Amino acid sequence: MILRIFQCDALATLLCLAPLGAEATVSTHDSPGDTDLQHRLDQLLEAEGLGPAIRQGDLAVSLLVLDDPGRPRLAQVNGHRMMYAASLPKIAILLGAAVALDEGRLELDPELEQDIQDMIRYSCNACSNRVLEQVGRDQGLEILQAPRFGLYDQAHGGGLWLGKAYGPSPAYQRDPVAGLSHGATTFQIARFYCGLEQGEWASAEQTRLMRKAMSNPGIGHKFVKGLAGHDELQILRKSGTWRDFHADSALVEVGGHTYVMVALARNAQGSDWLERLAEPLHQLAT
């Protein structure tokens, strides 16, 4: 049996949008089909030889199927385990920019829009830092922890965190759970994508901006490489790599199916793991 680091305890009617601190207490496996999805994910990971990595805490995976928006289906292993996520938390800057634009604290000009695109599509560090400075470091962390978003919840394992500019500068605030500068849980990243898909995080205009930045990925590795044989699918994606830490996340739409897959790995072979998982996760979701 694959180890799971405490299963999600606050997913009910709209699993991915309810913050973990909400009153809902329905287990992810109470909905029809979820137990089967979890069982098949467990089998898939064991078949790929990744059971030891799961049990050692070196791999976390979440798969969220959104074919029926009213009944999302979630399966995950180590889904609430904080792990270093490298450039994946640049989506926190993207969200911060969208909120600041909606609030009128930022004005979108061609330079800012280009930085936002390059920050996500090509993972440009300099672009990320310029956008971060305009959003505000403290403001960005406040957004992640605000009840409206609940993307970082210290009481429930953490989540999406960005407490350091990209580059050699020191961290300005490490996350309270694991002391990470750029951290994430696969569960909260899956929630981010669900909120994006449902248009819950920002206005329609800023949601379009976010989706545009995440479309047409400019780095063809990991999930993107693993799904390269599917010309018909649409993918919104952000990845991250630093030393032995490998992260990838994607919202995939194809043939009437919509799903989110997220994986965080700590291993020199982590990029290969994620590439190898993309196709079987796709088959499982569709």
C-alpha positions in Angstrom: 0.0 0.0 0.0 1.4 3.4 -1.0 1.7 5.8 1.9 -0.5 8.9 1.8 0.4 11.9 3.9 -3.0 12.7 5.5 -5.8 12.7 2.9 -7.7 15.9 2.1 -10.4 16.4 4.7 -12.3 19.4 3.2 -13.5 18.6 -0.3 -17.2 18.5 -0.7 -19.3 19.8 -3.5 -16.6 21.8 -5.2 -13.5 20.1 -3.8 -10.8 22.2 -5.3 -12.2 25.6 -4.4 -13.1 25.0 -0.7 -10.2 26.1 1.5 -9.1 23.4 3.9 -10.3 25.4 6.8 -13.9 25.4 5.5 -16.6 23.5 7.4 -16.9 20.8 4.8 -15.5 17.5 6.1 -16.4 15.0 3.4 -13.5 12.7 2.4 -12.2 12.8 -1.1 -13.1 9.1 -1.4 -16.8 9.6 -0.4 -17.8 10.5 -4.0 -18.6 7.6 -6.4 -15.5 6.8 -8.5 -12.9 8.4 -6.3 -12.0 5.2 -4.5 -11.5 3.5 -7.9 -9.4 6.5 -9.2 -7.2 6.3 -6.1 -6.7 2.6 -6.4 -5.7 2.9 -10.0 -3.3 5.8 -9.2 -1.7 3.7 -6.5 -1.3 0.8 -9.0 0.1 3.0 -11.7 2.8 4.4 -9.4 3.8 1.0 -8.1 3.9 -0.3 -11.7 6.2 2.5 -12.7 8.6 1.5 -9.8 7.9 4.7 -7.9 6.4 3.1 -4.7 9.7 3.5 -2.8 10.0 7.2 -3.7 6.4 7.7 -2.5 7.1 6.0 0.8 10.3 7.9 1.3 8.5 11.2 0.7 10.5 12.0 -2.5 7.5 12.1 -4.8 4.1 13.6 -4.5 1.3 13.4 -7.1 -2.2 14.7 -7.4 -4.7 13.9 -10.2 -7.9 16.0 -10.3 -10.5 15.1 -12.9 -12.9 18.0 -13.7 -15.1 16.4 -16.4 -18.1 17.1 -14.1 -17.5 20.5 -12.6 -20.0 19.8 -9.8 -18.2 16.5 -8.8 -14.5 16.8 -9.1 -12.6 13.6 -8.6 -9.3 13.6 -6.8 -6.6 11.0 -6.2 -3.3 11.8 -4.7 -0.3 10.5 -2.8 1.7 12.8 -0.5 -0.7 15.5 -1.7 -0.2 17.6 1.4 3.5 17.2 1.7 5.5 20.5 1.4 8.3 20.1 -1.1 10.7 22.5 -2.8 9.1 23.5 -6.1 11.7 25.7 -7.8 10.0 27.8 -10.5 6.6 26.3 -10.2 5.6 29.0 -7.5 5.9 31.7 -10.2 2.2 31.0 -10.5 1.9 32.8 -7.2 3.3 35.9 -8.8 0.9 35.5 -11.7 -2.0 35.3 -9.3 -0.7 38.3 -7.4 -0.5 40.3 -10.6 -4.1 39.4 -11.6 -5.4 40.4 -8.2 -3.4 43.7 -8.3 -4.7 44.5 -11.7 -8.3 43.8 -10.6 -7.8 46.0 -7.6 -6.3 48.8 -9.6 -2.9 48.7 -7.9 -1.3 47.7 -11.2 -1.9 48.9 -14.8 -1.2 46.5 -17.6 1.2 47.9 -20.2 3.0 46.0 -23.0 6.2 45.6 -20.9 4.3 44.1 -17.9 2.3 41.9 -20.1 5.4 40.6 -21.8 7.1 40.0 -18.5 4.1 38.0 -17.3 4.1 35.9 -20.5 7.8 35.2 -20.3 7.7 34.5 -16.6 5.4 31.6 -17.1 6.0 30.4 -20.6 9.8 30.5 -20.5 10.3 30.7 -16.7 12.3 33.9 -17.1 13.8 34.8 -13.7 14.4 38.5 -14.4 10.8 38.8 -15.6 9.5 37.1 -12.5 11.4 39.5 -10.2 10.2 42.5 -12.1 6.6 41.4 -11.8 7.1 40.4 -8.1 8.4 43.9 -7.2 5.3 45.4 -8.8 2.9 43.1 -7.0 4.8 43.4 -3.7 6.4 40.7 -1.7 4.2 41.0 1.3 1.1 41.5 -0.7 1.8 38.3 -2.7 2.1 36.2 0.5 -1.1 37.9 1.9 -3.0 36.8 -1.2 -1.9 33.2 -0.9 -3.0 33.0 2.7 -6.2 35.1 2.4 -9.4 33.2 3.2 -10.7 33.9 -0.3 -7.8 31.8 -1.8 -6.5 29.6 0.9 -3.6 28.4 -1.2 -1.3 28.3 1.7 -2.8 27.1 5.0 -0.3 26.5 7.8 -2.9 24.5 9.8 -3.3 22.0 7.0 0.2 21.3 5.7 1.0 24.5 3.9 0.6 24.8 0.2 1.8 27.3 -2.5 4.5 29.6 -1.2 6.9 32.2 -2.7 9.2 33.9 -0.2 12.2 34.6 -2.3 13.0 36.4 -5.5 14.6 34.2 -8.2 18.3 34.3 -8.3 21.1 34.5 -5.6 19.3 36.9 -3.2 18.4 35.4 0.2 14.8 34.4 1.1 12.7 37.3 2.6 10.2 34.9 4.3 10.4 31.1 4.5 7.2 29.1 4.8 6.2 28.3 8.4 5.6 24.6 7.8 8.8 23.5 6.1 11.1 26.5 5.9 11.0 26.6 2.1 11.6 29.7 0.0 9.8 28.3 -3.1 7.4 25.6 -1.9 4.2 23.8 -2.8 1.9 20.9 -2.1 0.5 19.1 -5.1 -3.0 19.4 -3.6 -2.9 23.2 -3.5 -1.4 23.4 -7.0 -4.3 21.3 -8.2 -6.7 23.7 -6.4 -5.0 26.7 -8.2 -5.7 25.1 -11.5 -9.3 24.3 -10.6 -9.9 27.9 -9.5 -8.4 29.1 -12.7 -10.6 26.8 -14.8 -13.7 27.9 -12.9 -12.8 31.6 -13.2 -12.8 32.0 -9.4 -9.5 33.7 -8.8 -9.9 36.9 -10.8 -12.1 38.8 -13.2 -12.8 37.4 -16.6 -10.3 39.8 -18.1 -7.5 38.8 -15.7 -8.4 35.1 -16.0 -7.8 35.3 -19.7 -4.5 37.0 -19.0 -3.5 34.1 -16.7 -4.6 31.4 -19.1 -2.8 33.1 -22.0 0.4 33.1 -20.0 0.1 29.5 -19.1 -0.7 28.3 -22.6 1.7 27.2 -25.4 4.5 26.1 -23.0 7.9 27.2 -24.1 9.9 24.5 -22.4 9.3 21.1 -23.9 10.2 18.7 -21.0 8.5 16.6 -18.3 4.7 16.5 -18.8 4.9 18.4 -22.1 7.4 16.0 -23.5 5.4 13.0 -22.2 2.2 14.2 -23.9 3.9 15.3 -27.1 2.0 12.6 -29.1 -1.3 14.3 -28.4 -1.6 17.1 -30.9 -5.3 17.7 -30.2 -5.0 18.6 -26.5 -4.8 22.1 -24.9 -2.5 22.5 -22.0 -1.9 25.2 -19.4 1.3 24.5 -17.6 4.1 25.6 -15.2 7.1 23.6 -14.3 10.2 24.0 -12.1 13.7 22.6 -11.9 16.6 23.1 -9.4 19.3 20.6 -8.9 17.5 17.3 -7.8 14.1 19.0 -7.4 11.7 18.6 -10.3 8.1 20.0 -10.5 5.4 20.0 -13.1 1.8 20.9 -13.2 -0.8 21.1 -16.0 -4.4 21.7 -16.8 -5.3 19.5 -19.8 -8.4 19.8 -22.0 -9.0 17.2 -24.7 -12.0 15.6 -26.3 -14.5 16.7 -23.7 -12.2 15.8 -20.8 -10.6 18.3 -18.4 -8.1 17.3 -15.8 -5.2 18.5 -13.7 -2.0 16.6 -12.9 0.7 17.8 -10.5 3.9 16.1 -9.4 6.8 17.1 -7.2 9.9 15.0 -7.1 13.2 15.1 -5.2 15.6 12.8 -7.2 18.3 13.2 -9.9 15.9 11.2 -12.2 12.9 13.3 -11.2 12.5 14.9 -14.6 12.4 11.4 -16.3 9.9 10.3 -13.7 7.5 13.1 -14.6 7.9 12.6 -18.3 7.2 8.9 -17.9 4.1 9.6 -15.7 2.5 12.0 -18.1 1.0 9.5 -20.5 -0.3 7.0 -18.0 -1.8 9.8 -15.9 -3.5 11.1 -19.1 -4.9 7.7 -19.8 -6.1 7.4 -16.2 -7.9 10.8 -16.3 -9.5 10.3 -19.7 
